Amino acid sequence: MKKLLTTILVGIFCAATLLADTVTVRTTYRDGKVDEKEVQLQNVSENTGRVTIPKSEIAENVKYIDVIAPFAKANKGDEGYWVNARGAYGKFDKENGTYSAPRNVMPIFGMKTKDRTFWAHIKTYRFDYAFMADAKDGKYTVYPRFNIENVRKWFDLYDDIVLDFNYLHGENANYAGMAKAYRKYQLDNGKVRTIKDRMKDYPDLEYLCESIVIRVQTHAAKPIPEKRIDFTKETEWPIVVHMPFGVTEEFVQAIKDSGVDKATIVSAGWNYGGYDGRTPQHLPVEPACGGEEAFRRLVKKTQDLGYQFTLHATNTDCYTVSPKWDPQYVGKRRNGTLDTGGLWAGGNCYLVCQNASWHQWVPEELKEMRKLGAKGPHYIDVYSATYPNRCTDPRHPATPEQMAEYQNKILAMSKEIFGGAASESGYDHVAGNIDYINYIERDLKRLWEGKHNKLVGGVFPMWEIVYHGIILYNSDRATQNHTRGKCLYKLEKSGDPRWMEGDGIVDPKVSLKIVEFGGRPIFYTYKFADVPRIKRAWDEFKPVRHLQKELIQDHYEIAPEVYVTKYENGEYTVSNYSSKPYSHKGSDIAPMAYGLFKEGN
């Protein structure tokens, strides 16, 4: 009875607090003028308050809008932290500084202070806000900044600004609680399904969980030009063959002979023109590598070894050298100019409107690709590595939210045709239709190289807690190819084959981070020298690979530089980064090593 009464009183207190809360809406105009007004939080539930800014009230000359909650503030020296969607966090230990994340892998952020713990959920314009953490004279403020000017470069405002502040209490008042709350939202609203649930419909997924991904990078590619150029058939640079299909047969055999029992081989650069060569056209199979007949032999050889064989495709980039080139399907800006992307092997990259591609050729092309024999997670580059593009062409317009819907349609069809789908990184607007990603982001890499913002103190496994047991992943650019050692070249574009040359010096911290964050190894390579390195990564993965299907239930520091990662099946890892052995349940865990335990055992 006493416990029940306490629960009721806490609920009444929380509801009353929400009703009393207001937030400051700070508007900055193009001429530099700034104004502020107080907006009452709407009481969605006893633990959720909502901010709504009607689009009709946003003036034409607005540059950006900040939403600042009174409970999203702290002072230097306070206990707690702020944390962004990836898990990059900062403690309240700096006098001055600004951290801005204009792109966010999930539409959330959070903060823990002495008074309150909350996580915010951006409900609209998730592709047009920046996460901000400001420290000025020891006073911290954390808030989202909505880039209204950027929206209007393409479209009139099409939604009200809506975001929710969700409050956490007790043992859930931490970053793990924030991540689990967002995961619950995603699962409860049918945005994603767990691996265990999806395996009933996609049996190839179970094999994927127990394998490591080895991406043949690449069969063939053209050099990447240093300056923007629109290639033609006459000016196109020659294709360089790195690993013909026949040699790739020997490569996968060598991996099998090394003792790697289960692998998913991703064929990159098999397509017409090689890697990033003449897309959006993929077929026919690139003749310089051996052509379709040799490719079919490679597919069968790989599958006969007991491996999965899947295709790398690029659906976002198009080039003037492609036989399929047509500016009609390229995304258009408001003034009618073509939307451009980066600079790759095909030259100046233009961005394909996914609305146009879905209605014009992609469904049929997916069926034609499947006829080559590949089966397993069909890999579509970039979809989850950046925000969707935009298009104002009246024949196929699409906001980024609508473009994401077409990306999901294409991935969903890929799953039905190939038995699975995959993409590059951790941006979760396509989370409901992908089975694995190559990496989440590169925050660990920035941190370890000393290149992160000075307000950032470390990286929590926020994304991992949300999506482990839902999407397979490697955590970071810094934890890929980890048994190869450091890259020998400063240029680290995956389209450049030199990116795969490593110094062979293995950092045990990287192997340990993969285990602590629940990831799995991944390799980009066409080097026979990497076969023993792949085998080493495989041996590291085997003792914990069964955990890939389990949700992460908690993560915390149990002692200085010692971390616990708990799974729903009752197992947990203890990762020791300290310089001394750590004793746990009668076992000594060596420095830069981990132990696997079962609750109650």
Sequence and secondary structure as in RCSB ss.txt:
>XXXX:A:sequence
MKKLLTTILVGIFCAATLLADTVTVRTTYRDGKVDEKEVQLQNVSENTGRVTIPKSEIAENVKYIDVIAPFAKAN
KGDEGYWVNARGAYGKFDKENGTYSAPRNVMPIFGMKTKDRTFWAHIKTYRFDYAFMADAKDGKYTVYPRFNIEN
VRKWFDLYDDIVLDFNYLHGENANYAGMAKAYRKYQLDNGKVRTIKDRMKDYPDLEYLCESIVIRVQTHAAKPIP
EKRIDFTKETEWPIVVHMPFGVTEEFVQAIKDSGVDKATIVSAGWNYGGYDGRTPQHLPVEPACGGEEAFRRLVK
KTQDLGYQFTLHATNTDCYTVSPKWDPQYVGKRRNGTLDTGGLWAGGNCYLVCQNASWHQWVPEELKEMRKLGAK
GPHYIDVYSATYPNRCTDPRHPATPEQMAEYQNKILAMSKEIFGGAASESGYDHVAGNIDYINYIERDLKRLWEG
KHNKLVGGVFPMWEIVYHGIILYNSDRATQNHTRGKCLYKLEKSGDPRWMEGDGIVDPKVSLKIVEFGGRPIFYT
YKFADVPRIKRAWDEFKPVRHLQKELIQDHYEIAPEVYVTKYENGEYTVSNYSSKPYSHKGSDIAPMAYGLFKEG
N
>XXXX:A:secstr
 HHHHHHHHHHHHHHHHHHH EEEEEEEETTS EEEEEEE EEEETTEEEEEE GGGS TTEEEEEEE TTSEEE
TT S EEE SS EEEES  SSEEEEESS SSSEEEEE SS EEEEEE S TTSEEEEEEEETTEEEEEEEE HHH
HHHHS   S EEEEEEEE GGG SHHHHHHHHHHHHHHTTS   HHHHTTT THHHHHHTSEEEEEE SEE    
SS  B  TTT    EESS HHHHHHHHHHHHHHT   EEEEEES STTSBTSSTT   S  GGGTHHHHHHHHHH
HHHHTT EEEEEE SSEE TTSTT  GGGB B TTS B EEEEETTEEEEEB HHHHHHHTHHHHHHHHHTT  B
EEEEESSTTTS    B  TTS B HHHHHHHHHHHHHHHHHHHEEEEESS  GGGGGG SEES SBSHHHHHHTT
 S TT  EE  HHHHHHTTTSB   BGGGTTGGG SBSSS   TTSGGGG B     HHHHHHHHHTT   EEEE
  GGGHHHHHHHHHHHGGGGGGGGS EEEEEEEETTEEEEEETTSEEEEEE SSS EEETTEEE TTEEEEEETT
 
